[in-house]
């Protein structure tokens, strides 16, 4: 659970075995502690018997909420219903580290959206195994860290990455077209804290130039998938997907350009859902409480 102090609005997200009285207990708790609900979503998964809920609330009388006190007090209810839960300050900017290789479209899109207020991120660093995109980080005055990866240096590079994550209190790592596979150890250490983006045409078009492969095969739909990273390559719980129609009149380069667009859109939405405390794991799937 994240540590918080005060804020004008809190966001509580939870999952637990479905039973009678959960909504009543949560809403009653908020009311008892001087809060008022301004937004609520819930979902009961009949396949797993799991209940999911997200509540955004403010102080009924206006002013700040003692969120740290609320978090401590909510533990009793959470234990009663066997909840997995998070309570965050809705306004607090989430501390994010972005990793890239040589393609800058997703990085550029995230930083632009953040600069105009579409995302609520504190981007503390950009990390890359190449120097190509340093200029994008520099243009946003974000520290850039070059961590080259070879089979011989992978262990040291991942240790340096974890050191940076810990030093900067990073809450989310975004792989914005980072073309390196994270080790099983790193995936386990950062479980639920790493989001990746890739094209949605796997496993048909593996390897280099997938959009050119799709063009050669006459594909009519291309897409992108944003998901949490696990040790199983590209098989983590899906957060967001995007598609785009393409046709025979388009060149392979136009396919690739459309692909960059859908990748950027899907990744931005996944990052927003996660940082707004809307995503809850449901086994190998996610529930996104919009």
TORZAGU-876924 format. One line per 4 residues: number of its first residue (from 1); their letters; for each residue z, x, y of N, C-alpha, C, CB. Coordinates in steps of 0.05 Angstrom, whole numbers. Glycine has a CB too. Layout:
BEGIN
NUM> A> Z,X,Y,Z,X,Y,Z,X,Y,Z,X,Y  ... .
END
This chain:
BEGIN
1> XXXX> 0,17,-24,0,0,0,0,17,25,24,-19,0  -15,11,45,-18,26,70,7,23,87,-43,18,85  14,44,102,37,42,120,27,33,148,51,69,123  42,14,160,35,3,186,61,-2,201,19,-24,182 .
5> XXXX> 58,-7,228,82,-12,244,80,-40,257,86,10,265  65,-41,279,61,-66,293,32,-71,298,77,-67,319  25,-96,304,-2,-104,311,-3,-133,319,-22,-98,287  -25,-141,332,-26,-169,340,-36,-187,318,-45,-172,364 .
9> XXXX> -50,-176,298,-60,-191,275,-57,-174,250,-89,-201,279  -49,-187,228,-48,-174,203,-69,-186,184,-20,-176,191  -77,-170,164,-95,-180,143,-82,-174,116,-123,-167,145  -76,-195,101,-64,-192,75,-85,-200,54,-39,-210,73 .
13> XXXX> -90,-182,35,-108,-187,13,-93,-183,-13,-134,-169,14  -97,-201,-32,-82,-199,-57,-97,-210,-81,-55,-214,-54  -89,-201,-104,-98,-213,-129,-75,-214,-148,-122,-196,-142  -75,-234,-166,-53,-238,-185,-61,-258,-206,-27,-247,-170 .
17> XXXX> -46,-260,-228,-51,-281,-247,-50,-308,-234,-32,-279,-271  -69,-326,-240,-69,-352,-227,-46,-369,-237,-96,-366,-232  -32,-381,-219,-10,-399,-226,-4,-418,-203,16,-383,-233  13,-437,-207,19,-456,-186,37,-444,-164,33,-481,-198 .
21> XXXX> 31,-450,-139,49,-443,-117,42,-418,-101,75,-440,-128  21,-404,-108,15,-379,-94,8,-384,-65,-9,-364,-108  -10,-402,-59,-18,-408,-31,6,-417,-15,-40,-429,-30  22,-434,-27,46,-444,-14,66,-422,-7,60,-466,-31 .
25> XXXX> 69,-403,-26,87,-381,-22,77,-363,0,91,-365,-48  52,-357,1,41,-339,21,41,-351,48,12,-331,13  32,-376,51,31,-389,77,59,-394,87,16,-416,75  78,-401,69,106,-405,77,118,-380,86,122,-416,54 .
29> XXXX> 112,-358,73,123,-332,82,113,-325,110,114,-309,62  88,-329,115,77,-323,142,90,-340,163,46,-327,142  93,-366,158,106,-384,176,135,-376,181,104,-413,166  149,-370,160,177,-363,162,181,-338,179,189,-357,134 .
33> XXXX> 161,-320,180,164,-296,195,149,-298,222,153,-272,179  145,-322,232,135,-326,259,105,-323,262,148,-307,277  90,-324,239,61,-321,240,46,-347,238,52,-302,219  21,-346,245,3,-369,242,-24,-359,230,-2,-383,269 .
37> XXXX> -34,-373,210,-58,-365,197,-82,-372,214,-60,-378,169  -100,-353,218,-124,-358,234,-150,-357,217,-126,-338,257  -148,-346,193,-171,-345,175,-161,-341,146,-190,-321,183  -172,-356,127,-163,-354,100,-186,-359,81,-140,-373,94 .
41> XXXX> -188,-343,59,-207,-347,38,-192,-343,11,-231,-327,40  -200,-358,-9,-188,-355,-35,-209,-360,-57,-164,-373,-38  -203,-349,-81,-221,-353,-103,-205,-351,-129,-244,-332,-103  -210,-369,-147,-198,-368,-174,-220,-362,-194,-183,-395,-181 .
45> XXXX> -218,-340,-208,-237,-332,-228,-229,-345,-255,-240,-302,-231  -243,-366,-264,-235,-378,-289,-239,-361,-314,-251,-404,-293  -257,-341,-312,-262,-323,-334,-238,-305,-340,-287,-307,-329  -225,-296,-319,-203,-277,-322,-175,-289,-316,-207,-253,-304 .
49> XXXX> -175,-314,-305,-150,-326,-298,-137,-312,-275,-131,-327,-321  -153,-300,-257,-142,-285,-235,-147,-300,-208,-155,-257,-233  -127,-299,-191,-129,-312,-165,-132,-290,-143,-104,-330,-159  -150,-295,-125,-155,-276,-103,-151,-290,-76,-184,-264,-105 .
53> XXXX> -140,-276,-56,-135,-289,-30,-136,-268,-8,-108,-304,-30  -147,-276,15,-146,-260,39,-138,-278,62,-174,-247,45  -118,-269,77,-107,-284,99,-105,-266,124,-79,-296,92  -117,-275,146,-114,-262,171,-96,-279,188,-142,-257,186 .
57> XXXX> -76,-267,200,-56,-282,215,-46,-268,239,-32,-289,196  -36,-283,259,-25,-272,283,3,-284,288,-43,-277,307  15,-275,310,42,-286,317,38,-313,329,57,-267,336  54,-333,320,52,-360,330,58,-361,360,71,-378,315 .
61> XXXX> 75,-344,369,83,-345,398,67,-324,414,112,-340,401  47,-312,401,33,-290,415,48,-264,413,27,-297,444  36,-243,423,49,-217,422,46,-203,396,78,-220,428  60,-180,392,56,-164,367,72,-175,344,64,-136,372 .
65> XXXX> 63,-167,320,77,-173,295,90,-148,285,57,-184,274  113,-151,273,127,-128,261,116,-125,233,159,-133,260  93,-113,230,79,-112,205,93,-95,184,51,-101,209  106,-74,192,122,-58,173,144,-75,161,133,-33,187 .
69> XXXX> 157,-90,178,179,-108,167,167,-129,149,194,-122,191  144,-141,156,131,-161,139,124,-149,112,107,-172,153  113,-124,113,104,-112,88,128,-107,69,91,-85,93  151,-99,80,175,-94,64,185,-121,53,196,-80,80 .
73> XXXX> 185,-141,69,195,-167,61,177,-181,40,199,-186,84  151,-176,42,132,-189,24,134,-179,-5,104,-186,34  147,-156,-8,149,-144,-35,162,-163,-55,164,-119,-33  181,-179,-46,195,-197,-64,176,-218,-75,218,-211,-49 .
77> XXXX> 159,-230,-58,139,-250,-67,118,-236,-84,125,-263,-42  110,-213,-77,89,-198,-92,99,-193,-121,82,-172,-79  124,-185,-123,136,-180,-150,137,-206,-166,163,-167,-147  145,-228,-153,148,-253,-167,122,-262,-180,158,-275,-148 .
81> XXXX> 99,-258,-165,73,-267,-175,56,-244,-187,58,-280,-153  68,-221,-190,54,-197,-202,29,-191,-186,47,-203,-232  31,-189,-160,8,-185,-143,1,-156,-140,14,-197,-115  -25,-151,-138,-35,-126,-126,-44,-133,-98,-60,-114,-143 .
85> XXXX> -34,-119,-78,-38,-129,-50,-39,-106,-30,-16,-148,-43  -51,-113,-7,-52,-95,16,-47,-111,41,-79,-79,18  -31,-101,59,-27,-113,85,-34,-92,106,2,-123,89  -54,-99,123,-64,-80,143,-63,-92,171,-93,-71,137 .
89> XXXX> -62,-75,191,-66,-83,219,-95,-88,223,-55,-61,239  -103,-113,230,-131,-120,232,-146,-104,253,-133,-150,239  -133,-94,273,-146,-80,295,-148,-50,290,-132,-85,321  -133,-39,271,-131,-11,267,-157,0,256,-108,-3,248 .
93> XXXX> -167,21,268,-192,34,259,-186,50,233,-204,52,281  -203,45,213,-199,58,187,-211,87,189,-213,42,164  -196,106,178,-204,134,179,-224,140,156,-179,152,177  -248,148,164,-270,150,146,-282,178,147,-292,129,153 .
97> XXXX> -290,188,123,-305,213,121,-332,206,109,-290,234,103  -354,215,121,-381,209,111,-393,234,100,-398,198,135  -405,231,76,-418,254,63,-448,249,61,-407,258,34  -464,269,67,-493,267,68,-506,292,56,-503,263,97 .
101> XXXX> -531,290,50,-547,314,42,-568,319,63,-559,309,13  -593,310,58,-614,317,77,-627,292,90,-636,333,63  -621,268,80,-632,244,91,-612,231,110,-641,224,69  -620,227,135,-601,219,155,-600,190,163,-606,234,179 .
105> XXXX> -617,173,150,-619,145,159,-593,130,156,-641,130,144  -578,133,135,-553,118,131,-531,129,150,-544,119,102  -529,155,152,-510,167,171,-515,157,199,-511,197,169  -540,159,208,-547,151,235,-541,122,240,-577,157,241 .
109> XXXX> -547,105,220,-542,76,223,-512,70,225,-554,61,199  -496,82,208,-467,77,209,-456,86,235,-454,92,186  -464,110,245,-452,119,270,-461,102,294,-460,148,275  -486,93,293,-495,75,315,-480,49,314,-525,70,312 .
113> XXXX> -478,36,291,-464,11,289,-435,14,298,-465,0,260  -423,36,291,-395,41,299,-393,44,329,-384,65,285  -413,57,341,-412,62,370,-415,37,386,-434,82,377  -428,16,375,-432,-9,390,-412,-30,381,-460,-19,387 .
117> XXXX> -393,-23,364,-371,-42,357,-376,-59,333,-366,-59,380  -399,-55,318,-403,-71,294,-385,-63,271,-433,-68,285  -376,-38,272,-357,-28,252,-332,-18,267,-369,-5,235  -310,-17,253,-284,-9,265,-274,16,251,-263,-32,264 .
121> XXXX> -289,38,255,-283,63,240,-274,85,259,-308,72,225  -257,102,248,-251,127,261,-263,149,243,-220,132,265  -288,157,249,-302,176,232,-290,204,238,-333,175,236  -275,215,220,-260,239,225,-277,264,218,-234,240,210 .
125> XXXX> -298,261,201,-313,284,193,-339,275,180,-297,302,174  -359,292,182,-384,290,166,-385,315,149,-410,287,184  -388,311,123,-389,333,104,-417,333,91,-366,331,82  -428,357,87,-455,359,75,-457,385,59,-477,358,96 .
129> XXXX> -474,383,39,-481,407,24,-505,422,36,-487,400,-5  -515,412,58,-536,425,73,-530,424,103,-564,411,68  -544,440,119,-540,441,148,-558,422,163,-544,469,157  -577,409,149,-598,394,163,-588,373,183,-615,381,143 .
133> XXXX> -566,360,177,-558,337,193,-534,343,211,-551,314,175  -528,368,215,-507,375,233,-512,363,261,-504,406,235  -537,363,270,-543,353,297,-535,324,301,-572,357,303  -536,308,280,-528,280,284,-498,279,289,-536,263,259 .
137> XXXX> -482,293,273,-453,294,277,-447,305,304,-440,311,255  -460,326,312,-455,338,339,-461,319,361,-472,363,342  -482,302,358,-489,284,380,-468,262,383,-516,271,374  -452,257,362,-430,238,364,-403,252,367,-430,219,339 .
141> XXXX> -403,278,372,-379,295,374,-360,291,351,-364,289,400  -371,291,327,-356,288,302,-356,315,288,-367,266,284  -334,326,279,-334,351,264,-352,351,240,-305,359,256  -368,372,237,-386,374,214,-377,397,196,-415,379,224 .
145> XXXX> -375,392,170,-366,412,151,-388,417,130,-339,403,137  -397,442,129,-417,450,109,-403,460,84,-436,471,121  -406,445,62,-395,453,36,-418,455,16,-373,432,27  -431,478,14,-453,481,-5,-443,479,-33,-467,508,-1 .
149> XXXX> -460,467,-51,-452,462,-79,-471,477,-97,-452,432,-85  -459,493,-115,-474,505,-137,-457,501,-162,-480,536,-132  -468,504,-186,-451,502,-210,-427,520,-209,-468,508,-235  -430,544,-196,-408,563,-195,-387,556,-174,-419,591,-190 .
153> XXXX> -395,541,-153,-376,536,-131,-367,507,-130,-390,542,-105  -375,490,-149,-368,462,-148,-337,457,-147,-380,447,-172  -323,471,-164,-294,467,-165,-281,474,-138,-281,484,-187  -289,496,-127,-278,505,-101,-286,485,-79,-286,533,-94 .
157> XXXX> -311,476,-79,-320,458,-59,-305,431,-60,-351,453,-61  -301,421,-84,-286,395,-87,-257,399,-79,-288,385,-116  -245,422,-84,-218,427,-75,-217,427,-45,-208,453,-87  -237,440,-32,-238,440,-2,-242,412,9,-261,458,7 .
161> XXXX> -258,396,-5,-262,368,4,-236,353,2,-284,354,-13  -222,355,-20,-196,341,-23,-176,350,-2,-185,344,-51  -176,376,4,-159,386,25,-165,374,52,-161,416,27  -190,370,58,-198,358,83,-190,328,84,-229,361,87 .
165> XXXX> -195,315,61,-187,286,59,-157,282,64,-195,275,32  -141,300,52,-112,298,55,-104,305,84,-98,316,35  -116,326,94,-108,335,121,-115,314,143,-122,361,128  -137,300,139,-145,280,158,-136,251,152,-176,280,161 .
169> XXXX> -120,248,131,-110,222,123,-133,202,120,-90,211,144  -154,211,105,-178,195,102,-172,171,84,-201,212,90  -181,147,92,-177,122,77,-202,114,61,-169,100,96  -225,124,70,-250,117,56,-270,139,59,-262,91,68 .
173> XXXX> -283,146,36,-305,165,36,-330,150,31,-300,187,13  -351,155,48,-376,141,46,-398,162,38,-384,126,72  -411,157,16,-433,175,7,-459,163,19,-435,178,-24  -466,173,42,-489,162,57,-514,178,49,-484,163,87 .
177> XXXX> -524,174,24,-545,190,12,-537,218,8,-571,189,30  -513,221,-4,-503,247,-13,-513,252,-42,-472,249,-12  -530,272,-45,-545,275,-70,-532,295,-89,-573,284,-64  -506,292,-92,-491,307,-112,-473,289,-128,-474,330,-98 .
181> XXXX> -469,295,-153,-452,278,-170,-423,288,-167,-461,280,-200  -405,269,-162,-376,276,-160,-365,280,-189,-361,255,-145  -347,299,-192,-335,304,-218,-318,281,-226,-319,330,-217  -313,277,-253,-295,257,-262,-267,259,-250,-292,258,-292 .
185> XXXX> -258,284,-245,-231,288,-233,-231,277,-205,-224,318,-233  -252,283,-189,-254,273,-162,-256,242,-161,-277,286,-147  -272,231,-179,-275,202,-180,-248,189,-186,-295,194,-202  -233,200,-204,-206,189,-211,-187,192,-188,-195,203,-236 .
189> XXXX> -188,215,-175,-169,220,-152,-174,201,-129,-172,249,-143  -200,193,-125,-207,176,-102,-215,148,-111,-230,190,-86  -205,139,-133,-213,113,-144,-209,91,-124,-197,107,-169  -230,75,-120,-230,53,-101,-232,61,-72,-205,38,-104 .
193> XXXX> -236,87,-67,-237,97,-39,-264,111,-33,-215,117,-35  -284,109,-51,-310,121,-46,-332,100,-50,-314,145,-65  -349,97,-30,-372,79,-32,-398,95,-32,-372,58,-9  -416,88,-50,-442,101,-52,-464,81,-48,-445,115,-80 .
197> XXXX> -488,91,-40,-512,74,-37,-534,87,-52,-519,71,-6  -550,70,-66,-574,80,-79,-594,57,-81,-568,92,-107  -619,63,-87,-639,42,-91,-632,26,-116,-667,55,-93  -641,1,-116,-634,-17,-138,-655,-19,-160,-629,-45,-126 .
201> XXXX> -671,1,-162,-693,0,-182,-686,17,-207,-719,10,-170  -661,25,-209,-652,38,-234,-650,17,-256,-625,53,-230  -655,24,-281,-663,51,-290,-693,56,-291,-651,57,-317  -709,38,-281,-738,40,-284,-749,65,-270,-752,16,-273 .
205> XXXX> -739,71,-246,-751,93,-230,-730,113,-224,-765,82,-205  -725,132,-242,-705,152,-239,-717,177,-225,-693,160,-266  -699,194,-215,-708,219,-205,-720,218,-177,-729,230,-224  -737,237,-171,-748,240,-144,-768,219,-137,-760,267,-141 .
209> XXXX> -769,213,-111,-789,195,-99,-790,168,-113,-816,208,-99  -768,153,-116,-768,128,-130,-786,107,-118,-740,117,-133  -787,107,-91,-804,86,-78,-834,92,-82,-798,85,-48  -841,117,-85,-868,124,-91,-874,115,-120,-873,154,-87 .
213> XXXX> -855,119,-138,-858,109,-166,-862,79,-166,-834,118,-183  -846,65,-150,-848,36,-149,-875,27,-138,-825,24,-132  -884,41,-118,-910,35,-107,-932,38,-127,-916,52,-82  -931,60,-143,-951,65,-163,-951,43,-185,-946,92,-176 .
217> XXXX> -928,30,-189,-927,10,-210,-931,-19,-199,-900,11,-224  -936,-21,-173,-941,-47,-161,-917,-65,-159,-962,-61,-177  -894,-54,-154,-869,-69,-151,-871,-88,-127,-845,-50,-147  -860,-112,-129,-861,-132,-107,-835,-135,-92,-869,-158,-118 .
221> XXXX> -813,-126,-104,-787,-126,-90,-774,-99,-93,-769,-149,-102  -763,-89,-71,-747,-65,-72,-719,-72,-61,-759,-42,-55  -700,-56,-68,-673,-63,-59,-654,-39,-59,-661,-84,-77  -629,-44,-51,-609,-23,-50,-582,-35,-59,-606,-11,-22 .
225> XXXX> -565,-19,-71,-539,-27,-81,-518,-8,-70,-539,-26,-112  -497,-20,-58,-473,-5,-50,-451,-11,-69,-466,-12,-20  -437,9,-79,-417,5,-99,-395,26,-97,-430,5,-127  -372,20,-109,-351,40,-112,-359,61,-132,-324,27,-119 .
229> XXXX> -352,85,-127,-359,107,-145,-339,109,-168,-360,134,-129  -350,112,-192,-334,118,-216,-347,141,-230,-332,92,-234  -334,150,-252,-345,172,-268,-371,165,-281,-324,181,-288  -376,138,-285,-401,129,-297,-422,128,-274,-398,101,-311 .
233> XXXX> -441,145,-275,-460,149,-253,-474,123,-246,-480,170,-260  -471,115,-220,-485,91,-208,-477,65,-222,-515,95,-210  -454,64,-236,-447,40,-250,-420,29,-240,-445,46,-279  -411,37,-217,-385,27,-207,-388,-1,-197,-375,45,-184 .
237> XXXX> -365,-15,-191,-365,-42,-182,-381,-46,-157,-336,-52,-177  -400,-66,-158,-419,-70,-136,-405,-86,-114,-444,-86,-146  -409,-76,-89,-398,-90,-65,-419,-106,-51,-386,-69,-46  -443,-94,-48,-464,-107,-33,-491,-99,-43,-462,-101,-3 .
241> XXXX> -511,-117,-41,-539,-110,-48,-557,-123,-27,-546,-121,-76  -581,-111,-24,-601,-120,-5,-628,-117,-18,-599,-103,22  -646,-136,-12,-674,-134,-22,-694,-137,1,-678,-156,-44  -718,-129,-5,-740,-131,14,-766,-135,-1,-742,-106,33 .
245> XXXX> -782,-154,7,-808,-159,-6,-828,-139,3,-818,-188,-1  -844,-128,-16,-865,-109,-10,-891,-119,-24,-858,-80,-18  -914,-108,-17,-938,-118,-30,-959,-96,-32,-950,-141,-14  -982,-103,-43,-1004,-84,-49,-1016,-71,-24,-1025,-98,-64 .
249> XXXX> -1013,-84,-1,-1026,-74,23,-1010,-51,36,-1029,-96,43  -986,-46,26,-969,-26,38,-973,1,24,-939,-34,36  -970,22,39,-972,49,28,-946,57,15,-981,70,49  -946,79,0,-921,89,-12,-901,97,10,-927,113,-30 .
253> XXXX> -912,108,32,-894,115,54,-881,91,66,-910,131,75  -896,69,68,-884,44,78,-863,33,59,-906,23,83  -868,36,33,-847,28,13,-821,44,19,-857,34,-16  -824,70,23,-801,87,28,-787,80,54,-809,117,28 .
257> XXXX> -802,73,74,-790,65,100,-774,39,97,-812,62,121  -786,20,82,-771,-5,77,-746,1,60,-789,-25,62  -749,20,42,-725,27,26,-703,39,43,-734,48,5  -710,55,62,-689,66,80,-675,44,95,-701,87,100 .
261> XXXX> -691,24,104,-679,1,118,-659,-14,101,-701,-18,128  -666,-21,76,-648,-36,60,-624,-20,52,-663,-46,35  -627,6,48,-604,23,41,-584,23,64,-613,51,35  -594,26,88,-576,26,112,-561,0,115,-592,33,137 .
265> XXXX> -576,-23,112,-564,-49,115,-542,-54,94,-585,-71,115  -549,-49,69,-530,-54,48,-505,-37,51,-543,-49,20  -508,-11,58,-485,7,60,-467,-2,83,-495,36,64  -480,-9,106,-464,-17,129,-447,-42,123,-482,-23,153 .
269> XXXX> -459,-61,109,-444,-85,102,-421,-79,82,-462,-106,90  -426,-62,63,-405,-54,44,-382,-40,58,-417,-36,22  -388,-23,76,-367,-9,91,-352,-29,108,-380,14,109  -365,-47,121,-351,-67,137,-333,-85,120,-371,-85,152 .
273> XXXX> -343,-94,97,-327,-110,79,-302,-95,70,-343,-119,54  -305,-70,63,-282,-54,53,-262,-50,76,-292,-27,42  -271,-42,99,-253,-35,121,-240,-60,134,-267,-19,142  -252,-83,129,-239,-108,139,-221,-120,117,-261,-128,147 .
277> XXXX> -216,-105,96,-198,-113,75,-207,-139,61,-169,-117,86  -234,-140,55,-245,-163,43,-252,-159,13,-270,-171,58  -250,-135,3,-260,-129,-24,-236,-125,-43,-277,-104,-24  -236,-140,-65,-216,-137,-85,-229,-132,-112,-198,-163,-86 .
281> XXXX> -219,-112,-126,-231,-106,-152,-223,-128,-172,-221,-78,-162  -243,-135,-189,-239,-155,-210,-251,-143,-236,-253,-182,-202  -236,-125,-248,-247,-111,-271,-269,-92,-263,-256,-131,-293  -293,-95,-274,-316,-79,-267,-332,-92,-245,-333,-74,-292 .
285> XXXX> -322,-114,-234,-336,-128,-212,-318,-127,-187,-343,-157,-220  -329,-137,-165,-312,-141,-141,-313,-170,-133,-322,-123,-118  -293,-179,-119,-292,-204,-105,-293,-197,-75,-267,-222,-112  -312,-207,-60,-315,-202,-32,-307,-228,-17,-343,-192,-24 .
289> XX> -285,-229,-4,-274,-253,9,-284,-253,37,-243,-253,8  -306,-268,41,-320,-268,68,-308,-290,85,-350,-272,65 .
END
